[in-house]
Amino acid sequence: MHPVPISVPALVTGASSGLGEGFARRLAGRGHELVLVARRTDRLERLADELRPLSGAAVEVLGADLETAAGRNRVAGRLSAGGPWLLVNNAGFGTRGRFAEQDVKREDAEVLVNAFAVRQLMRAALPGCLGARAGGVLNVASTAAFQPIPHMATYAATKAFVLHLTEAVATELRGSGVRAMALCPGPTRTEFGNVAGVEEDFAQMGPLYMSAESVVRTAMRAFDRGDVMCVPGVVNQAGVTSVRLAPRFAVRRILDPVFRKR
Ligand SMILES: NC(=O)c1ccc[n+]([C@@H]2O[C@H](COP(=O)([O-])OP(=O)(O)OC[C@H]3O[C@@H](n4cnc5c(N)ncnc54)[C@H](OP(=O)(O)O)[C@@H]3O)[C@@H](O)[C@H]2O)c1
């Protein structure tokens, strides 16, 4: 496969920071028209002003809270109104702590943003892509998708959903000219660590704590090739492989203390 043609516009969710901002910069550099989605529209407006001269194409800001049906429907409506699209389903966040003690509303929102919105927006984008035999969807999962994670139980489960959904849909799309890829980053230097309360743990990982730029660069290369899954970094790849080979009870027990709150 080749890179998605720049005539296909890109919509990036969670473009106000971290990986989403990185994807927006990279796609603008290629010359795609862009739609930037997040809640913090002040940040999106600043990014759009910076990216317009870089891309030479239109950069639109679409404020939406993906926790809400209204926000998700606004973005889904934009996607289903035309196409094809290059959709980067990136918005998401993590929560940490014992499942039974977690803030119920916050974890409801986590499922809605990380999983429900990803499925809804991919469903909205694909018919236009299939009609044009172009474009596709890059869904941001995580290395957390490969195993249950005690003390980040809901987060890991949402990412397993994204990985399985994407792999299944990508297989259905074979031969259609449309691609779907799950990106599974390990710890990455963004605002995620602070939001999820894991920044101190991530900061101790030294070189394993990857930059957003290098994750985005690796992801775009894999997406250009038509890969179905991308795990950036050899150490993350080794981790994912060992988790697949190890007995599940051992994986659960090894991970139990890792994100336990101290
Ligand atoms: N960083 C890591 O270590 C890591 C590892 C594996 C996977 N990931 C995944 O990578 C993706 C991007 O995260 P990041 O690392 O770049 O973290 P980040 O810097 O915190 O960015 C998260 C983005 O998601 C958006 N977002 C959150 N809740 C939203 C909502 N309700 N509605 C709309 N947008 C919302 C945020 O925008 P607003 O706050 O402006 O709405 C922000 O742009 C996430 O899906 C995350 O799970 C991250």
The ligand as an SDF file (V2000), in Angstrom:
LIG
                    3D

 48 52  0  0  0  0  0  0  0  0999 V2000
    0.8500    8.7730   26.4520 N   0  0  0  0  0  0  0  0  0  0  0  0
    0.8550    7.4610   26.6780 C   0  0  0  0  0  0  0  0  0  0  0  0
    1.6600    6.9330   27.4690 O   0  0  0  0  0  0  0  0  0  0  0  0
   -0.1070    6.5870   25.9110 C   0  0  0  0  0  0  0  0  0  0  0  0
    0.2000    5.2130   25.7840 C   0  0  0  0  0  0  0  0  0  0  0  0
   -0.6810    4.4020   25.0720 C   0  0  0  0  0  0  0  0  0  0  0  0
   -1.8150    4.9430   24.5000 C   0  0  0  0  0  0  0  0  0  0  0  0
   -2.0850    6.2840   24.6450 N   0  0  0  0  0  0  0  0  0  0  0  0
   -3.3110    6.8020   24.0390 C   0  0  0  0  0  0  0  0  0  0  0  0
   -2.9800    7.8520   23.1620 O   0  0  0  0  0  0  0  0  0  0  0  0
   -4.1250    8.6750   22.9560 C   0  0  0  0  0  0  0  0  0  0  0  0
   -3.7080   10.1320   23.0380 C   0  0  0  0  0  0  0  0  0  0  0  0
   -3.3120   10.4250   24.3580 O   0  0  0  0  0  0  0  0  0  0  0  0
   -2.0160   11.3070   24.6780 P   0  0  0  0  0  0  0  0  0  0  0  0
   -0.9910   10.3900   25.2200 O   0  0  0  0  0  0  0  0  0  0  0  0
   -1.6740   12.1670   23.5360 O   0  0  0  0  0  0  0  0  0  0  0  0
   -2.5820   12.1350   25.9330 O   0  0  0  0  0  0  0  0  0  0  0  0
   -2.9700   13.6780   26.0860 P   0  0  0  0  0  0  0  0  0  0  0  0
   -1.7880   14.5310   25.8070 O   0  0  0  0  0  0  0  0  0  0  0  0
   -3.6010   13.7640   27.4380 O   0  0  0  0  0  0  0  0  0  0  0  0
   -4.0670   13.9220   24.9590 O   0  0  0  0  0  0  0  0  0  0  0  0
   -5.3680   13.4190   25.0700 C   0  0  0  0  0  0  0  0  0  0  0  0
   -6.2530   14.1010   24.0510 C   0  0  0  0  0  0  0  0  0  0  0  0
   -7.5740   13.5380   24.1510 O   0  0  0  0  0  0  0  0  0  0  0  0
   -8.5110   14.6000   24.1800 C   0  0  0  0  0  0  0  0  0  0  0  0
   -9.6950   14.2400   24.9530 N   0  0  0  0  0  0  0  0  0  0  0  0
   -9.7600   13.7120   26.2040 C   0  0  0  0  0  0  0  0  0  0  0  0
  -11.0340   13.6230   26.6070 N   0  0  0  0  0  0  0  0  0  0  0  0
  -11.7950   14.1240   25.6050 C   0  0  0  0  0  0  0  0  0  0  0  0
  -13.1950   14.3330   25.4270 C   0  0  0  0  0  0  0  0  0  0  0  0
  -14.0690   14.0430   26.4140 N   0  0  0  0  0  0  0  0  0  0  0  0
  -13.6380   14.8480   24.2640 N   0  0  0  0  0  0  0  0  0  0  0  0
  -12.7570   15.1760   23.2870 C   0  0  0  0  0  0  0  0  0  0  0  0
  -11.4330   15.0170   23.3920 N   0  0  0  0  0  0  0  0  0  0  0  0
  -10.9560   14.5050   24.5420 C   0  0  0  0  0  0  0  0  0  0  0  0
   -7.7710   15.7560   24.8600 C   0  0  0  0  0  0  0  0  0  0  0  0
   -8.3380   17.0030   24.4370 O   0  0  0  0  0  0  0  0  0  0  0  0
   -9.1880   18.0180   25.3700 P   0  0  0  0  0  0  0  0  0  0  0  0
   -8.7650   17.7830   26.7960 O   0  0  0  0  0  0  0  0  0  0  0  0
   -8.8240   19.3600   24.8260 O   0  0  0  0  0  0  0  0  0  0  0  0
  -10.6100   17.6460   25.0860 O   0  0  0  0  0  0  0  0  0  0  0  0
   -6.3610   15.5960   24.2870 C   0  0  0  0  0  0  0  0  0  0  0  0
   -6.2670   16.2780   23.0580 O   0  0  0  0  0  0  0  0  0  0  0  0
   -5.1470    8.2520   24.0210 C   0  0  0  0  0  0  0  0  0  0  0  0
   -6.1510    7.4610   23.4220 O   0  0  0  0  0  0  0  0  0  0  0  0
   -4.3100    7.4260   24.9950 C   0  0  0  0  0  0  0  0  0  0  0  0
   -5.0950    6.4570   25.6620 O   0  0  0  0  0  0  0  0  0  0  0  0
   -1.2510    7.1080   25.3250 C   0  0  0  0  0  0  0  0  0  0  0  0
  1  2  1  0
  2  3  2  0
  2  4  1  0
  4  5  1  0
  4 48  2  0
  5  6  2  0
  6  7  1  0
  7  8  2  0
  8  9  1  0
  8 48  1  0
  9 10  1  0
  9 46  1  0
 10 11  1  0
 11 12  1  0
 11 44  1  0
 12 13  1  0
 13 14  1  0
 14 15  2  0
 14 16  1  0
 14 17  1  0
 17 18  1  0
 18 19  2  0
 18 20  1  0
 18 21  1  0
 21 22  1  0
 22 23  1  0
 23 24  1  0
 23 42  1  0
 24 25  1  0
 25 26  1  0
 25 36  1  0
 26 27  1  0
 26 35  1  0
 27 28  2  0
 28 29  1  0
 29 30  1  0
 29 35  2  0
 30 31  1  0
 30 32  2  0
 32 33  1  0
 33 34  2  0
 34 35  1  0
 36 37  1  0
 36 42  1  0
 37 38  1  0
 38 39  2  0
 38 40  1  0
 38 41  1  0
 42 43  1  0
 44 45  1  0
 44 46  1  0
 46 47  1  0
M  CHG  2   8   1  16  -1
M  END
$$$$
